[in-house]
Amino acid sequence: MKLWSICGLTEAKERGVVKDQLEALILQMYKNGITYSEGVCEFKKRFILTVLQECKGNQCKAARQLGMHRNTLSRAIAELKLDAKGLRHGTRRPPRSAHAVAVDRKVAR
């Protein structure tokens, strides 16, 4: 058996386990009276927050990982009232004024 097919089998098994866990969770939610809309809303929140955390709050990277456009992700964050700014961990790009300025000016003759 080739290595790529072994890896494919492992990934397929892992996906199967995750799907089984999801089915058990859905059954548990149903039995506890959680409505469809509540379940979908909570799933979206958790899924988006998890991916945003993995991408350190970078919405462009998170949107790519989620398979959606950045604007769609921004809209979903607003609709779900998520705090995406808190996920950035202070990793803002410094303003241009803070960059070291190396200017080589040639003297005009």
Backbone torsions as a table, in degrees:
resi	resn	phi	psi	omega
1	MET	NA	138.7	-177.7
2	LYS	-81.9	154.5	-177.5
3	LEU	-60.1	-42.0	-178.0
4	TRP	-63.6	-33.2	179.7
5	SER	-75.9	-31.1	176.1
6	ILE	-66.3	-44.5	178.2
7	CYS	-62.2	-39.7	177.9
8	GLY	-62.2	-39.8	178.1
9	LEU	-66.4	-41.3	179.0
10	THR	-62.5	-45.6	178.4
11	GLU	-63.2	-40.0	179.1
12	ALA	-64.2	-40.7	177.9
13	LYS	-64.7	-43.4	179.2
14	GLU	-61.5	-43.4	178.1
15	ARG	-63.1	-38.3	177.9
16	GLY	-62.8	-40.9	178.4
17	VAL	-64.7	-44.1	179.5
18	VAL	-63.2	-42.5	178.4
19	LYS	-62.8	-40.3	177.6
20	ASP	-63.1	-41.4	178.2
21	GLN	-64.4	-39.6	179.2
22	LEU	-64.7	-42.5	177.9
23	GLU	-61.4	-41.5	178.0
24	ALA	-64.4	-40.3	178.8
25	LEU	-65.1	-42.1	179.2
26	ILE	-62.3	-43.1	178.1
27	LEU	-61.6	-42.4	179.1
28	GLN	-64.0	-42.2	178.7
29	MET	-62.9	-44.4	179.7
30	TYR	-60.4	-46.3	-178.8
31	LYS	-65.9	-24.9	179.6
32	ASN	-94.1	8.6	172.9
33	GLY	80.5	18.8	177.1
34	ILE	-79.4	127.5	-177.6
35	THR	-75.1	164.0	179.2
36	TYR	-58.1	-48.4	-176.9
37	SER	-64.6	-37.8	176.9
38	GLU	-64.9	-42.6	-179.3
39	GLY	-64.7	-44.6	180.0
40	VAL	-64.4	-44.0	-179.9
41	CYS	-61.0	-45.8	-179.6
42	GLU	-65.7	-39.6	178.2
43	PHE	-61.6	-47.0	179.0
44	LYS	-58.1	-46.7	-180.0
45	LYS	-57.3	-52.5	-176.5
46	ARG	-64.1	-41.3	-178.1
47	PHE	-64.4	-49.0	-178.7
48	ILE	-65.0	-44.4	179.7
49	LEU	-62.7	-39.7	179.3
50	THR	-62.1	-46.6	-179.5
51	VAL	-66.9	-40.6	177.2
52	LEU	-61.5	-40.3	177.7
53	GLN	-63.5	-42.6	178.3
54	GLU	-63.4	-30.6	-179.9
55	CYS	-95.8	13.6	177.8
56	LYS	53.5	38.6	176.2
57	GLY	82.0	-0.4	-179.6
58	ASN	-76.9	108.0	-174.5
59	GLN	-68.9	-32.9	178.5
60	CYS	-64.0	-47.2	179.1
61	LYS	-65.6	-41.6	-179.8
62	ALA	-63.1	-42.0	179.1
63	ALA	-61.1	-41.6	177.8
64	ARG	-61.3	-44.5	179.9
65	GLN	-64.5	-34.2	-179.7
66	LEU	-82.2	-12.1	-179.9
67	GLY	75.7	35.0	178.7
68	MET	-135.7	167.3	178.1
69	HIS	-76.1	150.1	-179.4
70	ARG	-57.3	-39.8	179.6
71	ASN	-65.6	-36.4	177.9
72	THR	-65.2	-41.4	177.5
73	LEU	-64.2	-44.8	179.0
74	SER	-59.5	-40.9	178.9
75	ARG	-65.2	-42.2	179.3
76	ALA	-64.6	-39.8	178.0
77	ILE	-61.5	-42.9	179.4
78	ALA	-67.3	-45.1	-179.0
79	GLU	-63.3	-37.3	-178.8
80	LEU	-86.6	-2.1	179.9
81	LYS	55.3	48.8	179.0
82	LEU	-91.6	149.0	176.9
83	ASP	-98.7	88.3	-178.0
84	ALA	-78.4	-24.9	-178.3
85	LYS	-66.9	-30.0	179.6
86	GLY	-68.9	-12.2	-177.4
87	LEU	-89.6	-8.3	-173.3
88	ARG	-75.3	-17.2	178.4
89	HIS	54.7	38.2	176.5
90	GLY	67.4	26.1	-177.8
91	THR	-97.6	45.3	178.1
92	ARG	-78.8	148.9	175.9
93	ARG	-70.9	134.6	179.0
94	PRO	-67.8	149.1	178.4
95	PRO	-64.0	157.3	-179.0
96	ARG	-58.7	-31.6	-179.3
97	SER	-65.5	-20.8	-179.0
98	ALA	-86.8	-14.3	178.8
99	HIS	-71.0	146.6	176.0
100	ALA	-68.0	130.2	-178.0
101	VAL	-98.6	117.1	176.6
102	ALA	-114.0	102.2	-176.6
103	VAL	-114.6	123.0	174.3
104	ASP	-105.1	107.3	-179.4
105	ARG	-103.7	131.5	176.1
106	LYS	-91.7	137.1	-179.6
107	VAL	-75.4	126.5	179.4
108	ALA	-73.1	135.0	179.6
109	ARG	-97.4	NA	NA
